[in-house]
Amino acid sequence: MSNKPTPIDQEVNWDKSKMLMSKTDLSGTIEYCNANFIKVAGYTEDELIGKPHNIIRHPDMPSVIFKVLWEHLKKYENINAVVKNMSKTGEYYWVVTDFDFVKNTDLKITHYSGIRRSISDDVVKNTFDPLYKKLKEIETASGVDASEAHLKEVLAGKSYNDWVKEILGK
């Protein structure tokens, strides 16, 4: 049985000038998160540390976005992923995450570090929210492969990462 909160259509009120940071092991288990991350997520540090990062995954998020994200990370390639997260209260917040790789003395990657920043409400409203709703709808009806095919059509030959950077003006 899941203890996930019930989503509500209310955005978390947070200082969007602040960065939300976390560090996970290679399987996505949270090992560190900064005070801003903790505050926006609405959990205590003890409730977050040792938990899968998807504790904050909003059910509106299409699985295909995480498929693309993990494909990049498994190849040790950075990706700028736009994600709708959910706080412990059920409220949502949109961020773009920039990843870094933490290496040991042998230069072997041991952790992922993510820095999340807010994105403009207009970009969410006009681009990501409608796209993600459509991808989720396709996934529900026809599966992740069909959703991925639609995403590729939208990207028109670009990678998701390049497309996000273009949309966000990075």
C-alpha positions in Angstrom: 0.0 0.0 0.0 1.3 3.4 -1.0 1.5 6.4 1.4 1.6 8.8 -1.6 -0.4 12.0 -1.0 -3.4 12.7 -3.1 -2.6 15.3 -5.8 -4.4 18.6 -5.5 -4.5 21.3 -8.2 -2.5 23.8 -6.2 1.0 24.9 -6.8 3.5 24.9 -3.9 4.2 28.5 -2.8 8.0 28.7 -2.9 10.9 31.1 -3.5 11.6 30.3 -7.1 14.9 32.1 -7.0 16.2 29.2 -4.8 17.8 26.0 -6.1 16.6 22.6 -5.0 19.5 20.2 -4.7 19.7 16.4 -4.1 22.2 13.6 -4.4 21.3 10.0 -5.0 23.0 6.7 -5.4 23.1 5.1 -8.9 19.6 3.6 -8.3 18.0 6.9 -7.4 17.9 6.6 -3.6 18.2 10.0 -1.9 21.3 10.5 0.1 21.3 14.2 0.5 18.9 17.1 -0.1 19.3 20.8 0.7 17.0 22.8 3.0 15.2 24.3 -0.1 14.5 20.9 -1.5 13.2 19.7 1.9 11.0 22.8 2.3 9.4 22.7 -1.1 8.9 18.9 -1.0 7.2 19.3 2.4 8.8 16.2 3.9 11.3 16.1 6.8 14.9 15.2 6.0 14.4 11.9 7.7 11.4 11.2 5.5 13.5 11.8 2.3 16.9 10.3 3.1 17.1 6.7 2.1 13.9 6.9 0.0 13.6 6.5 -3.8 13.7 9.9 -5.5 10.3 9.1 -7.0 8.8 9.9 -3.6 8.1 13.3 -5.1 7.0 12.1 -8.5 3.7 13.6 -9.5 1.2 11.1 -11.1 0.7 13.5 -14.0 4.3 12.8 -15.2 4.5 10.6 -18.2 6.8 7.6 -17.8 8.5 8.2 -21.1 10.2 11.3 -19.7 11.8 9.2 -16.9 12.7 6.6 -19.5 14.6 9.3 -21.5 16.1 10.7 -18.4 17.5 7.3 -17.2 18.8 6.5 -20.7 21.0 9.6 -20.5 22.1 9.0 -16.9 23.0 5.4 -17.6 25.3 6.6 -20.4 26.7 9.2 -18.1 25.3 12.0 -20.2 23.8 15.1 -18.6 20.2 15.9 -19.3 18.0 18.9 -18.6 14.7 17.3 -17.6 11.5 19.3 -17.0 9.5 17.6 -14.2 6.3 18.2 -12.4 6.9 17.1 -8.8 4.5 16.6 -5.9 4.9 17.7 -2.3 3.8 15.8 0.7 0.7 18.0 0.8 -0.3 16.9 -2.7 0.6 20.3 -4.2 2.7 20.4 -7.4 5.8 22.3 -8.5 7.6 22.4 -11.8 11.4 22.4 -12.2 14.1 21.8 -14.7 16.9 19.6 -13.4 20.5 19.7 -14.4 22.5 16.6 -13.5 26.1 16.1 -12.5 28.0 13.0 -11.8 29.9 12.4 -8.6 33.0 10.3 -9.1 35.3 8.5 -6.6 39.1 8.7 -6.7 39.2 6.1 -9.5 36.9 8.3 -11.5 34.1 5.8 -11.3 30.7 7.5 -11.1 29.1 6.7 -7.7 26.3 9.2 -7.4 24.0 11.6 -9.3 23.7 15.2 -8.2 20.7 17.2 -9.3 20.2 20.9 -9.2 16.6 22.0 -9.8 15.4 25.5 -10.8 12.0 26.8 -11.4 10.7 27.4 -14.9 8.3 30.1 -16.0 4.6 29.6 -15.6 4.1 30.6 -19.3 6.5 27.8 -20.5 4.7 25.3 -18.3 1.3 26.4 -19.4 2.0 26.6 -23.1 4.5 23.8 -23.6 5.2 21.2 -20.9 1.8 20.8 -19.3 -0.1 20.2 -22.5 2.6 17.9 -23.9 2.9 15.9 -20.7 -0.9 15.5 -20.5 -1.0 14.2 -24.1 2.0 11.8 -23.4 0.3 10.5 -20.2 -3.0 10.1 -22.1 -1.2 8.1 -24.8 0.6 6.0 -22.2 -2.6 5.2 -20.5 -4.3 4.1 -23.7 -1.5 2.5 -25.7 1.7 2.2 -23.5 5.1 3.9 -23.1 6.3 3.0 -26.6 3.4 4.8 -28.2 4.0 7.8 -25.9 7.7 7.7 -26.9 6.7 7.7 -30.6 4.6 10.8 -30.1 7.4 12.5 -28.2 9.8 11.9 -31.1 7.3 13.5 -33.5 7.1 16.5 -31.3 10.9 16.7 -31.0 11.1 16.7 -34.8 14.6 15.1 -35.0 16.0 16.9 -31.9 17.0 15.2 -28.7 14.7 15.8 -25.7 17.7 17.5 -24.0 18.4 19.9 -27.0 14.6 20.6 -27.3 14.3 21.5 -23.6 17.4 23.8 -23.8 15.9 25.5 -26.8 12.5 26.0 -25.2 14.1 27.3 -22.0 16.6 29.5 -23.9 19.6 27.7 -22.3 
